[in-house]
Amino acid sequence: MKSSMFPRAVGWGLLLLSVLVALCIAVALSFDWNRARPWINQRVSEATGRPFAIRGDLVLQWNSPEAETGWRRWVPWPRLSAQDITLGNADWGKTGPHLAEIRQLTFSLNPLPLLNHTIRIPTLELAGPVLSLERTADGKNNWTLAAGGAEPSSWKLDLQRLVLSHGTVKLADATEKLDLKVDIDSLPKESAEGYGIGWKLSGTFRKTPLQGSGKAGAVLSLRQDTKPYPLQAGVQIGATRIDIAGTLTKPDALAALDLRLKLSGASMAHLYPITGITLPNTPPFSTEGHLIGKLDKAGGRWLYEDFKGRVGASDIAGTLEYISQQPRPLLRGQVQSNQLRLEDLAPLIGADSNTSKARRGAAAVQPAGKVLPVEKFDTASWGSIDADVKFAGRKIFHAKDLPIDSLVADLHLKDSVLSLTPLSFGVAGGTLAATVRLDGRQDPIRANLQLSARRLKIKELFPTLDTMRASLGEVGGDAALSASGNSVAALLGTSNGEVKALVSKGTISKFLLEAMGLNIGSVVATQLFGDRQVQLNCLASDFKVTQGVMQTRSFVLDTDESVVNVSGLIDLSKEQLALEIQPRNKALRVLSLRSPLYVKGTFKNPDVGVDKGAVALKLGSAIALGAVAPAAALLPLLNMGSQEFAECAPLEAAARQKPQAGKQPKAR
C-alpha cells in the first residue's frame, strides 16, 4: 500500500507545482506593473547615483523564444516596455537636467543566464532617445554612472542587438574642444538601399565648423560575428573632408572594420586633431584607399592599404599601418610618388610661399627679404606617436636651374626624436646623401647634420649656364654641422662645424676663367673664335662654420692657365655674403683689367661685381700714359702672368678629411 502511495504523492506534487507556476504566470500577466515603477525608480537611482524615473506606462509581456531549441523553448521570456524615461544629469552638468530621455524603451530578456549573473538582452529598442553628453577640460564626464562608494557589480550585461529610431545625441567635450549634435531617423524603405537609419551631424571642432551625414543598418548586431553591419558617412571639418563606405563586424569589439576611405584637405597636418596621427605639413591633398581595422587585447591595428591620391600637383601611393601599442602607437609603411613636384615638398620645412601657407592655414611668417624658412617646426605632437615610413620620389619635376631628379627618405620618429636616415637626392648625375637628427624633446630643437656629395657632374650642376655645358669633372663634398633652433633659419643661423668640397682632374670653360680675370682681350677672342676647355688641376674649398658664419680656410681653383683664390665669409644667420675672388693668370694677357671680384649683398639679392677702385686706377693710368705716349697706354692693361701654382695635393688632402661637427650651440 505504501508503494502505491509514493507515485500518487509525486503526481499530486507535480500537479501542485504546475498549478503554482500557472498561478504565478497568471498573476504576472494580470499584474499592473505600473505599481512597481516607484520601486524600480528607486533601485535604479540608487545604483546609478542619478535621479531615474519611468513616467509613462510600464508593461510586461511573456513570449515564447523562437531562437531556442529543446526544453529551452518552453521557458517564456519576459518582454518589458516602458515609456517616457529620464535619467538625471551630473550635478555639475550644464547641458540640462537630464543625461538621457527616451520616449519608449522595449527589450526582451533571456531568464536562464540570470542564474550565472548575466543579464542577456537579445534586442533593445530605443524610440526617440535624446542623449546629452558632456566632458570638462579636466576629463570629468557625465556618462560615468556609479553610486558613491558602491562596490563593482558581479552582474554582466550582454546586449546583442540595438534598434534606434528618431533619436538625438548631443556632445559638449571641452577636452577635445568638440560641440556637436547628431540627429538620427529611420529611412523610408524605398530609399534605404540596404540601410535602415540615416543621420545628420552639425557643430564645431576646435572652433571649426563641422557637418556631415550618413547611413547605417537599422539593427546594430553587437554580437553577430557573421553578418556585417553597413556604414556610410561623409564629414566636413573646415577644409578637411572624410568619406567612408563599408561594413563593420561585431561592433562591440570592432572585430573587423572594412571600409573604403577618402581623405582630402588643405594639409595632412590638419588630420592630427582628428586622427591623433602626426603627419607633415603639405599642400592641398586627396587620397582614397582601403581601410581595415581590428581591435584586440594589445590595442588595435589599422591598415590603410593601396591608397592613391595627390599632394599638390604630385601623385602619391602606398600603404600605411597604425599599431596601437605602449608607450606610443606606431605608424609604419611606405609611400611613393612617380611624378613628384619639388615645390610640393616645400611646406615640410616651411619653405613654401606665404600664399601657399595661407592655403594650408599657416601664418604668413616669411619676411620679404629672407630666403631661409623661418616657420617653426610643430614639435608638440612629435611625442604622441612613433613612426617608421619610407618615401621614394622616383621622378622629380623642378625648375630648370635645379638638377635634382630623385629622392629617397627613411623617416624615423621615436620619443620626439625625428631622424632621416638616409635622406638621399639624385643630383646632377650623382648623389647628395644626408643623415639628419632633430631632437624635439628639447626647446629649442637640437640638431645634427651629416652631408656627403658624390660624383656630381659639373656640366649638370649648372644646366642653364652655357659656359659650363662642355665642362668635365665631378664634385664631391662633405659637411658636418650641429645646431639649435626651431626653424630651418634658426638651425642654420646657429650651426657649428665644417663644410668641404673637392673637384679634381676635370676641365672648365676658358671663357669663364677669362671673364673672372677680366681679361678683356681673351674674352673677345673667345667670343670670336670659340670657347675651349682648360684643364682643371683642382678645385678645393674648406669652410669653418661658427655660430652660423661660414669662414673660408681655403678656397682655390687651379688650372694650367690661372689660379683663383676665394676668401671671406657667408653669414647664414643674417643671410649676407662677403666673398672676394682673386684671379691670378699664369701667362701674358692683353687688355686685362685684372682686379678682385666681390660677392656681397644678401641671399635674396646678391651683388657680384669688381673692385671699382682698382679698375679706375688702371684705366686712369692708361689714360695718363696715353696722353704722353699712345703706345705706352697699353702697359697698365698688360698682365705679365705669375709663376704661382696652387699646391693641389695638400688642398685635396684637407678637403678629403672627414668634417667634424662643432659643439651644440646655444640658441639665439
C-alpha positions in Angstrom: 0.0 0.0 0.0 2.9 2.3 0.8 4.5 1.6 -2.5 1.3 2.7 -4.3 1.0 5.9 -2.4 4.5 7.2 -3.4 3.8 7.6 -7.2 0.4 9.1 -6.2 2.2 11.7 -4.0 4.7 12.5 -6.7 1.8 13.1 -9.1 0.0 15.3 -6.7 3.2 17.2 -6.1 3.8 17.8 -9.8 0.2 18.9 -10.2 0.5 21.3 -7.3 3.8 22.7 -8.8 2.1 23.2 -12.2 -0.8 25.0 -10.5 1.6 27.3 -8.7 3.6 28.1 -11.9 0.3 28.7 -13.7 -0.8 30.9 -10.9 2.4 32.9 -10.9 2.1 33.4 -14.7 -1.5 34.4 -14.3 -0.6 36.9 -11.6 2.4 38.2 -13.7 0.1 38.6 -16.7 -2.7 40.3 -14.8 -0.5 42.4 -12.5 -0.4 46.1 -13.1 3.3 46.7 -13.4 2.9 50.4 -13.1 2.6 49.8 -9.4 6.3 48.7 -9.5 7.5 51.9 -11.0 8.4 53.6 -7.7 10.4 50.6 -6.5 12.2 50.3 -9.9 12.9 54.1 -10.0 14.4 54.0 -6.5 16.5 50.9 -7.2 17.9 52.3 -10.5 18.5 55.8 -8.8 20.5 54.1 -6.1 22.5 52.0 -8.5 23.4 54.9 -10.8 23.6 57.8 -8.3 21.3 59.8 -10.6 17.6 60.5 -10.5 15.8 57.9 -12.6 12.1 57.9 -13.5 9.7 55.9 -15.7 7.0 58.4 -16.1 4.8 56.5 -18.6 3.3 53.1 -18.8 5.3 50.0 -17.8 4.1 46.9 -19.5 5.3 43.3 -19.1 4.5 40.5 -21.6 5.7 36.9 -21.9 6.7 35.4 -25.2 8.0 32.1 -26.4 11.6 32.3 -27.7 11.8 31.3 -31.3 15.5 31.0 -31.5 15.8 28.4 -28.7 15.6 24.7 -29.1 14.8 21.7 -26.9 13.4 22.2 -23.4 14.6 25.9 -23.5 11.7 26.7 -25.9 9.3 26.1 -23.0 10.8 28.8 -20.8 8.9 32.0 -21.5 10.9 35.3 -22.0 9.7 38.5 -20.4 9.3 41.5 -22.7 9.3 44.8 -21.0 8.1 48.1 -22.5 8.5 51.4 -20.7 7.5 54.9 -21.9 8.8 58.4 -21.0 12.0 57.6 -19.2 14.5 60.1 -17.8 17.9 59.8 -16.3 19.3 62.8 -14.4 22.4 64.7 -15.4 25.5 65.1 -13.2 25.1 67.9 -10.6 27.8 69.9 -12.4 26.3 69.4 -15.9 25.4 72.4 -18.0 23.5 70.7 -20.8 20.2 70.4 -19.0 18.6 68.4 -16.2 18.8 65.1 -18.0 21.6 62.9 -19.3 19.1 60.8 -21.2 15.4 61.0 -22.2 13.7 58.1 -24.0 10.3 58.2 -25.4 10.0 54.4 -25.4 12.3 51.6 -24.3 11.5 47.9 -25.2 13.5 44.9 -24.6 13.2 41.1 -24.1 15.1 39.2 -21.5 16.5 35.7 -21.6 15.9 34.5 -18.0 18.2 31.4 -18.0 21.5 33.4 -17.9 20.3 35.2 -14.8 21.5 32.0 -13.0 25.1 33.0 -13.9 24.7 36.6 -13.0 24.4 37.6 -16.7 21.7 40.0 -18.0 21.2 38.8 -21.6 19.1 41.2 -23.7 18.7 39.8 -27.2 17.2 43.1 -28.5 17.0 46.6 -27.1 14.7 49.0 -29.0 15.0 52.8 -28.3 12.5 55.1 -29.8 13.1 58.9 -29.6 16.2 58.8 -27.4 17.9 62.1 -26.5 21.4 61.9 -25.0 23.2 65.0 -23.7 26.8 64.0 -23.2 29.3 66.4 -21.6 33.0 66.3 -20.6 35.0 69.1 -18.9 38.5 70.3 -19.6 39.9 68.2 -16.7 38.4 65.0 -18.1 35.4 64.7 -15.9 32.3 63.3 -17.8 28.6 63.0 -17.1 28.1 59.5 -18.6 30.1 57.5 -16.0 27.4 56.2 -13.7 28.1 54.9 -10.2 26.6 55.5 -6.8 29.1 56.9 -4.2 31.1 54.1 -2.6 29.3 51.3 -4.4 31.1 48.1 -5.0 31.6 46.9 -8.6 28.7 44.7 -9.6 29.2 41.0 -10.1 26.5 41.1 -12.8 27.4 41.3 -16.5 25.3 42.9 -19.3 25.2 41.0 -22.6 23.4 43.3 -25.1 23.2 41.6 -28.5 21.1 43.9 -30.8 20.3 47.6 -30.7 17.5 49.2 -32.7 17.4 53.0 -32.9 14.7 55.3 -34.3 14.2 59.1 -34.2 17.0 60.0 -31.8 19.3 62.8 -31.0 22.8 62.8 -29.5 24.5 66.0 -28.2 28.1 66.1 -27.1 29.9 69.1 -25.5 33.6 68.0 -25.0 35.9 70.6 -23.6 38.8 68.2 -23.7 38.7 67.8 -27.5 37.0 71.2 -28.0 34.1 69.4 -29.6 30.5 70.6 -29.7 28.2 68.6 -31.9 24.7 67.3 -32.5 23.6 64.2 -34.3 20.0 63.6 -35.4 19.1 60.0 -36.2 16.0 59.0 -38.1 14.6 55.9 -39.9 14.9 55.8 -43.6 11.9 55.0 -45.9 12.1 51.5 -47.3 12.0 52.8 -50.8 15.2 54.8 -50.3 17.0 52.7 -47.8 19.3 50.8 -50.3 20.2 48.3 -47.6 20.4 50.9 -44.8 17.9 51.3 -42.0 18.7 54.7 -40.4 20.2 58.0 -41.6 21.9 60.7 -39.6 23.0 64.3 -39.9 25.8 65.9 -38.0 26.4 69.6 -37.2 28.6 71.6 -34.7 32.2 72.7 -34.3 35.5 71.1 -33.7 38.3 73.3 -32.3 36.1 76.3 -33.2 36.0 75.0 -36.9 32.6 74.3 -38.4 31.7 70.6 -38.7 28.9 69.0 -40.6 28.2 65.6 -42.1 25.6 62.9 -42.9 25.5 59.2 -43.3 23.6 55.9 -43.2 23.7 52.7 -41.2 21.9 49.5 -40.8 18.6 49.5 -39.0 19.7 46.8 -36.5 23.0 47.0 -34.8 24.0 43.4 -34.2 26.5 43.8 -31.4 27.2 40.1 -31.0 26.8 38.9 -34.6 30.1 37.6 -36.0 29.0 36.7 -39.5 26.6 39.4 -40.6 28.5 42.7 -41.3 26.8 46.0 -40.3 26.7 48.5 -43.2 28.1 52.0 -42.7 28.3 55.1 -45.0 29.4 58.6 -43.9 30.7 61.9 -45.1 32.1 64.5 -42.7 33.4 68.0 -43.4 35.6 69.7 -40.8 36.7 73.1 -42.2 38.7 72.3 -45.3 39.1 68.6 -44.4 36.8 66.0 -45.8 36.4 62.4 -44.7 34.2 59.9 -46.6 33.8 56.2 -45.7 31.7 53.3 -47.0 31.8 49.7 -45.9 31.0 47.3 -43.2 31.6 46.6 -39.5 31.5 43.1 -38.0 31.0 42.6 -34.3 30.7 46.3 -33.5 31.1 45.9 -29.7 34.7 44.9 -30.3 35.4 46.5 -33.7 36.5 43.0 -34.7 36.6 43.8 -38.4 36.2 47.2 -40.0 36.3 47.1 -43.8 35.9 50.5 -45.4 36.6 52.5 -48.5 38.2 55.7 -47.1 38.6 59.0 -48.8 40.5 61.9 -47.3 41.1 65.4 -48.6 42.1 68.7 -47.1 44.3 71.8 -47.1 47.2 70.0 -45.3 47.9 66.5 -44.0 49.0 68.1 -40.7 45.3 69.1 -40.1 44.4 65.4 -39.6 46.3 65.2 -36.3 43.5 66.6 -34.1 41.0 64.2 -35.8 43.1 61.0 -36.0 45.8 61.5 -33.4 48.4 60.7 -36.1 51.3 63.1 -36.7 51.6 63.9 -40.4 53.7 66.7 -42.0 52.6 70.0 -43.5 51.7 69.6 -47.2 49.9 71.4 -50.0 46.2 70.5 -50.5 45.8 66.7 -50.8 43.4 63.9 -51.5 43.7 60.2 -51.1 41.5 57.1 -51.5 42.2 53.6 -50.3 41.1 50.5 -48.4 40.9 50.8 -44.6 40.9 47.7 -42.5 40.7 48.0 -38.7 40.8 45.5 -35.9 40.9 45.8 -32.1 42.5 43.2 -29.8 43.7 43.0 -26.3 47.0 44.7 -27.2 45.2 47.6 -28.7 44.4 47.7 -32.4 45.7 47.8 -35.9 44.6 49.9 -38.8 45.8 49.3 -42.3 45.3 52.0 -45.0 46.4 49.9 -47.9 46.9 50.6 -51.6 45.8 54.2 -51.3 46.3 56.6 -54.2 46.0 60.3 -54.4 47.6 63.7 -55.0 49.5 66.2 -52.9 49.6 69.5 -54.6 50.5 68.6 -58.2 52.3 65.4 -57.2 50.9 61.9 -57.2 51.3 59.6 -54.2 50.5 56.0 -53.4 51.3 53.4 -50.8 50.3 51.6 -47.7 50.4 52.8 -44.0 49.8 50.8 -40.9 48.8 52.2 -37.5 49.5 50.0 -34.5 48.2 50.8 -31.0 50.9 49.9 -28.5 52.8 51.2 -25.5 54.3 53.6 -24.7 53.3 55.2 -28.0 51.4 54.0 -31.1 53.4 53.2 -34.2 52.9 54.4 -37.8 54.8 52.5 -40.4 54.7 51.8 -44.1 55.9 53.1 -47.5 54.8 55.9 -49.7 56.0 56.7 -53.2 55.5 59.3 -55.9 56.1 58.6 -59.6 55.9 62.3 -60.6 57.0 64.5 -57.7 56.9 68.3 -58.0 59.7 69.7 -55.9 57.5 72.7 -54.8 55.2 70.2 -53.1 57.9 69.3 -50.6 58.5 72.9 -49.5 55.7 73.0 -46.8 57.5 70.2 -45.0 60.2 72.7 -43.8 58.1 75.9 -44.2 59.9 76.8 -47.4 56.7 77.4 -49.4 55.4 80.9 -50.3 53.2 83.0 -48.0 50.4 82.4 -50.4 50.9 78.6 -50.1 51.0 79.0 -46.3 47.7 80.8 -46.3 46.1 78.0 -48.4 47.1 75.4 -45.7 46.0 77.7 -42.9 49.5 78.7 -41.6 50.5 82.2 -40.8 52.4 84.1 -43.5 55.5 84.5 -41.3 58.3 84.5 -44.0 59.8 88.0 -44.2 60.1 89.5 -47.6 63.9 89.8 -47.5 64.6 86.3 -46.1 65.3 83.1 -48.1 65.8 80.6 -45.3 62.4 79.4 -43.9 61.5 80.9 -40.5 58.3 78.9 -39.9 58.7 77.0 -36.7 58.5 73.2 -36.5 55.5 72.0 -34.6 57.1 69.6 -32.1 54.2 69.4 -29.7 52.7 66.4 -31.5 56.0 64.5 -32.0 55.7 62.7 -28.7 52.3 61.3 -29.4 53.4 58.7 -31.9 56.4 56.7 -33.2 56.9 56.3 -37.0 58.9 54.3 -39.5 58.0 55.4 -43.0 59.9 55.0 -46.3 59.4 57.6 -49.0 60.5 57.5 -52.6 60.2 60.2 -55.3 61.0 58.4 -58.5 61.0 61.3 -60.8 61.2 64.9 -59.7 59.9 67.9 -61.7 61.6 71.2 -60.9 62.8 74.5 -62.2 65.4 74.3 -65.0 68.2 75.5 -62.7 67.8 72.7 -60.1 69.4 69.5 -61.3 67.5 67.2 -58.8 65.9 64.1 -60.3 65.0 61.7 -57.5 64.5 61.4 -53.7 64.7 58.6 -51.1 64.0 59.2 -47.4 63.6 56.9 -44.5 61.8 58.8 -41.7 62.0 57.6 -38.1 60.2 59.3 -35.2 60.7 57.8 -31.7 60.2 59.5 -28.4 60.1 63.0 -30.0 63.3 62.5 -31.9 63.0 62.8 -35.7 65.6 61.2 -37.9 66.1 61.0 -41.6 68.5 58.1 -42.2 69.1 58.4 -45.0 67.8 61.4 -46.9 69.2 60.9 -50.4 68.8 63.0 -53.6 69.8 62.2 -57.1 71.6 65.4 -58.2 73.5 66.2 -61.4 74.2 62.6 -62.2 75.5 61.9 -58.7 74.1 61.6 -55.2 73.6 64.0 -52.3 73.1 61.9 -49.1 72.4 63.2 -45.6 71.5 61.9 -42.2 69.5 64.4 -40.1 68.6 64.1 -36.4 66.2 66.6 -34.8 65.7 66.2 -31.0 62.2 67.6 -30.3 62.5 66.7 -26.6 64.3 70.0 -26.0 63.3 73.5 -26.7 64.8 74.7 -28.9 65.4 71.7 -31.0 68.9 70.2 -31.0 70.0 69.1 -34.5 72.9 67.2 -36.2 73.5 67.0 -39.9 76.0 64.8 -41.8 76.0 65.5 -45.6 78.0 63.9 -48.4 78.0 64.7 -52.1 79.4 62.2 -54.6 80.1 62.3 -58.3 78.1 65.4 -59.0 78.9 66.3 -62.7 80.0 69.9 -63.2 78.2 70.4 -66.5 74.9 69.2 -65.0 75.2 71.3 -61.8 74.6 74.5 -63.9 72.2 73.4 -66.7 71.3 76.9 -67.6 74.8 78.3 -67.9 76.1 77.8 -71.5 79.7 78.1 -70.5 79.5 75.1 -68.2 77.8 72.7 -70.6 81.1 71.3 -72.0 82.9 71.2 -68.7 84.0 67.9 -67.3 84.8 66.6 -63.8 82.8 65.6 -60.8 82.2 67.4 -57.5 82.4 65.7 -54.1 82.0 67.2 -50.7 81.1 66.6 -47.1 79.6 68.7 -44.3 79.1 68.1 -40.6 77.0 70.6 -38.5 75.4 70.8 -35.1 72.7 73.4 -34.5 70.0 74.6 -32.2 66.7 76.2 -33.2 63.1 75.7 -34.1 63.2 76.5 -37.8 65.5 76.0 -40.7 66.7 79.6 -40.5 67.3 79.3 -36.8 69.2 76.0 -37.1 71.5 77.2 -39.9 72.0 80.5 -38.1 73.4 78.8 -35.0 75.3 75.9 -36.7 78.8 74.9 -35.9 81.0 72.6 -37.9 82.8 72.2 -41.3 81.9 72.2 -45.0 84.3 70.9 -47.6 84.2 70.3 -51.3 86.6 69.0 -54.0 86.9 68.7 -57.8 89.9 67.2 -59.4 91.2 66.4 -62.9 88.4 67.9 -64.8 88.0 70.8 -67.3 86.4 74.1 -67.2 85.4 76.8 -69.7 88.2 79.1 -70.8 85.7 81.9 -71.4 84.5 81.6 -67.8 88.1 81.8 -66.4 89.0 84.8 -68.6 85.8 86.6 -67.6 86.6 86.0 -63.9 90.0 87.6 -64.5 88.6 90.5 -66.5 90.9 89.6 -69.4 89.0 91.6 -72.0 91.2 90.7 -75.0 90.8 86.9 -74.3 87.1 87.2 -73.7 86.7 89.0 -77.1 88.9 86.4 -78.8 87.0 83.5 -77.2 83.7 85.0 -78.3 85.0 85.5 -81.9 86.9 82.2 -82.3 85.1 79.9 -79.9 85.4 78.7 -76.4 87.6 75.7 -75.3 88.1 73.7 -72.2 91.0 74.3 -69.8 92.5 71.5 -67.7 91.4 71.8 -64.1 94.1 70.7 -61.7 92.0 71.0 -58.6 89.2 73.0 -57.0 89.1 72.6 -53.2 87.2 74.5 -50.6 87.2 74.3 -46.8 84.8 76.3 -44.6 84.8 76.6 -40.8 81.3 77.2 -39.5 80.9 79.1 -36.2 77.5 80.2 -34.9 76.2 80.3 -38.4 79.1 82.1 -40.0 81.0 80.2 -42.8 84.6 81.4 -42.9 86.9 80.3 -45.7 90.0 78.5 -44.5 90.9 77.7 -48.1 89.0 78.0 -51.5 91.3 77.6 -54.5 90.7 76.9 -58.2 93.8 75.9 -60.1 94.2 75.4 -63.9 97.1 75.3 -66.3 96.4 79.0 -67.1 95.3 80.6 -63.8 94.8 80.3 -60.1 91.7 81.7 -58.4 91.6 82.2 -54.7 88.3 82.9 -52.8 88.3 84.3 -49.3 85.7 85.8 -47.0 82.6 84.6 -45.2 78.9 83.6 -45.6 76.7 84.6 -42.7 73.8 82.1 -42.5 72.1 84.0 -39.7 72.0 87.4 -41.4 71.9 85.8 -44.9 74.7 88.0 -46.0 77.6 87.4 -48.4 81.1 88.9 -48.1 83.4 87.0 -50.5 86.4 88.2 -52.5 87.6 86.4 -55.7 91.2 87.0 -56.6 92.2 85.6 -60.0 95.9 85.3 -61.0 97.0 84.5 -64.6 99.9 82.2 -65.3 100.5 83.7 -68.8 100.6 87.0 -70.6 97.2 88.7 -71.1 96.5 91.7 -73.3 93.9 94.2 -72.2 93.5 92.8 -68.7 91.7 94.8 -66.0 92.9 92.2 -63.5 91.0 93.1 -60.4 89.4 91.3 -57.4 85.8 90.4 -57.8 83.5 90.5 -54.8 80.3 88.8 -53.9 78.2 90.9 -51.5 74.6 91.6 -50.6 72.1 89.1 -49.3 70.9 85.7 -50.3 67.8 87.3 -51.7 69.6 90.0 -53.6 73.3 89.1 -54.1 75.6 91.6 -55.7 78.5 90.4 -57.8 81.0 93.0 -59.1 84.6 94.2 -59.4 86.7 96.4 -57.2 85.8 99.7 -58.9 88.8 101.5 -57.3 91.3 99.1 -58.8 89.8 99.2 -62.2 89.6 103.0 -62.1 93.3 103.2 -61.1 94.2 101.0 -64.1 92.1 103.0 -66.6 93.4 106.3 -65.2 97.0 105.2 -65.6 96.3 104.1 -69.1 94.7 107.4 -70.0 97.6 109.4 -68.4 100.2 107.4 -70.3 98.3 107.7 -73.5 98.4 111.4 -73.3 102.3 111.2 -73.2 102.9 108.2 -75.4 100.0 106.5 -77.0 101.8 103.1 -77.2 102.5 103.2 -73.5 98.8 103.3 -72.8 98.6 99.5 -73.0 101.2 98.9 -70.3 98.8 99.2 -67.3 96.4 96.8 -69.2 99.0 94.1 -69.7 99.0 91.1 -67.3 102.5 89.6 -67.4 101.4 86.5 -65.6 102.5 84.8 -62.4 104.5 81.7 -61.6 102.2 81.0 -58.7 100.8 77.5 -58.6 98.4 76.0 -56.2 99.6 73.1 -54.2 96.8 70.7 -55.1 97.9 67.7 -53.1 97.6 69.3 -49.6 94.4 71.1 -50.6 92.9 67.9 -51.8 94.1 66.0 -48.7 92.5 68.7 -46.4 89.2 68.5 -48.4 89.1 64.8 -48.1 89.4 64.8 -44.3 86.1 64.0 -42.7 84.5 67.2 -41.4 83.7 67.5 -37.7 80.5 69.0 -36.3 81.1 71.7 -33.7 79.7 71.8 -30.2 76.0 72.1 -29.7 75.4 75.8 -29.9 73.2 77.9 -27.7 70.0 79.2 -29.3 70.0 82.8 -30.2 
